[in-house]
């Protein structure tokens, strides 16, 4: 009986120090408005019908995109996230996107710097990166 109690105590201590993989961190929160320069958030985004949307001249201030639930909206396309995989501090997204002239599937890879900063990376082309900051209104 004492051996069983001691064993349970050791197991509980190990779980608290080394949590099981099933208890991994929660999915990375991408919800919100993202701009290449947080100082220009008010120029990149406007409020329209109760929603935050890209302004007509958002690309003049670096551009950005919004994420709401499983949707990504940029200046040129509207996308629905069809698959998402967290890989450490990187999120890989597969999305179906519609532009004014065509439908396409895209893969996005985002490296999370902190809760308000991400970098779009292009696997296989390490020299190309686009930094974004979350806009707070």
C-alpha positions in Angstrom: 0.0 0.0 0.0 2.8 2.4 0.9 4.7 1.4 -2.3 1.6 2.2 -4.4 1.1 5.6 -2.7 4.7 6.5 -3.2 4.6 5.5 -6.8 1.5 7.7 -7.4 3.3 10.6 -5.8 6.3 10.2 -8.1 4.1 9.9 -11.2 2.1 13.0 -10.2 5.4 14.9 -9.6 6.8 13.8 -13.0 3.6 14.8 -14.8 3.7 18.3 -13.3 7.4 18.8 -14.3 7.2 17.0 -17.7 3.6 17.3 -19.0 2.5 14.7 -21.5 2.5 15.6 -25.2 -1.3 15.4 -25.3 -1.3 18.4 -23.0 0.6 20.6 -25.5 0.1 24.3 -25.8 -3.2 25.6 -27.1 -3.4 26.6 -30.8 -1.8 29.8 -31.6 -4.3 32.7 -31.8 -4.1 34.5 -35.1 -7.6 36.2 -34.8 -7.5 39.9 -35.5 -6.0 42.5 -37.8 -2.4 42.4 -38.9 -0.3 45.1 -40.5 3.3 45.3 -41.6 3.8 48.4 -39.4 1.7 48.8 -36.2 2.1 52.5 -36.4 0.0 52.6 -39.5 -2.8 50.4 -38.3 -5.3 53.3 -38.4 -4.3 53.9 -42.1 -4.3 50.3 -43.1 -7.7 49.4 -41.5 -11.0 51.1 -41.2 -14.3 50.2 -39.5 -17.1 49.5 -41.9 -20.5 48.1 -40.8 -19.1 47.1 -37.4 -16.2 45.2 -38.9 -12.5 46.0 -39.3 -11.6 45.9 -43.0 -8.7 47.0 -45.1 -8.8 50.7 -46.3 -8.9 51.5 -50.0 -5.2 52.7 -49.9 -3.9 50.2 -47.3 -1.1 49.0 -49.6 0.4 52.5 -49.5 1.1 51.9 -45.8 2.5 48.5 -46.0 -0.7 46.4 -46.2 -2.0 43.7 -44.0 -4.8 41.2 -43.5 -7.5 40.1 -41.1 -8.2 36.7 -39.6 -11.6 35.9 -38.3 -12.5 32.3 -37.4 -11.3 30.3 -40.4 -11.2 33.2 -42.8 -8.2 35.3 -44.0 -9.0 38.5 -45.9 -6.3 40.5 -47.7 -6.4 43.2 -50.3 -6.5 40.9 -53.3 -8.1 37.7 -51.9 -10.5 36.2 -49.5 -9.4 32.8 -48.1 -10.9 30.0 -46.1 -8.5 28.0 -44.0 -9.0 24.3 -44.8 -6.1 22.9 -42.8 -4.0 24.1 -39.9 -0.9 22.5 -38.3 1.0 23.9 -35.4 4.7 23.0 -35.5 6.4 24.5 -32.4 6.3 28.3 -33.0 5.3 27.9 -36.7 1.8 27.6 -38.0 1.2 26.1 -41.4 -2.1 27.0 -43.1 -3.7 25.5 -46.2 -6.3 27.8 -47.6 -8.7 28.0 -50.5 -8.6 31.6 -51.8 -10.8 33.6 -54.2 -9.7 36.7 -56.1 -11.8 38.7 -58.6 -10.7 36.3 -61.4 -9.9 32.9 -60.0 -10.0 30.3 -57.1 -6.7 28.9 -55.8 -5.2 26.9 -52.9 -2.3 28.5 -51.0 0.0 27.4 -48.3 0.9 30.0 -45.6 3.6 29.5 -43.0 3.7 31.9 -40.1 6.4 32.0 -37.5 5.1 33.4 -34.2 7.5 35.8 -32.5 5.1 36.6 -29.7 1.3 37.1 -29.3 1.4 40.3 -31.3 4.1 39.7 -33.9 4.3 37.1 -36.6 6.5 36.6 -39.7 5.3 35.0 -42.9 8.0 32.7 -44.0 8.4 30.9 -47.4 9.9 27.4 -46.8 12.8 26.9 -49.1 13.4 30.6 -49.5 14.8 31.7 -46.2 15.8 35.1 -47.4 12.1 36.1 -48.0 10.1 37.1 -44.9 7.3 39.5 -44.2 6.8 40.8 -40.7 3.4 41.6 -39.3 2.2 43.1 -36.0 -1.3 42.7 -34.5 -3.3 46.0 -34.6 -5.1 47.0 -31.4 -7.9 49.4 -31.8 
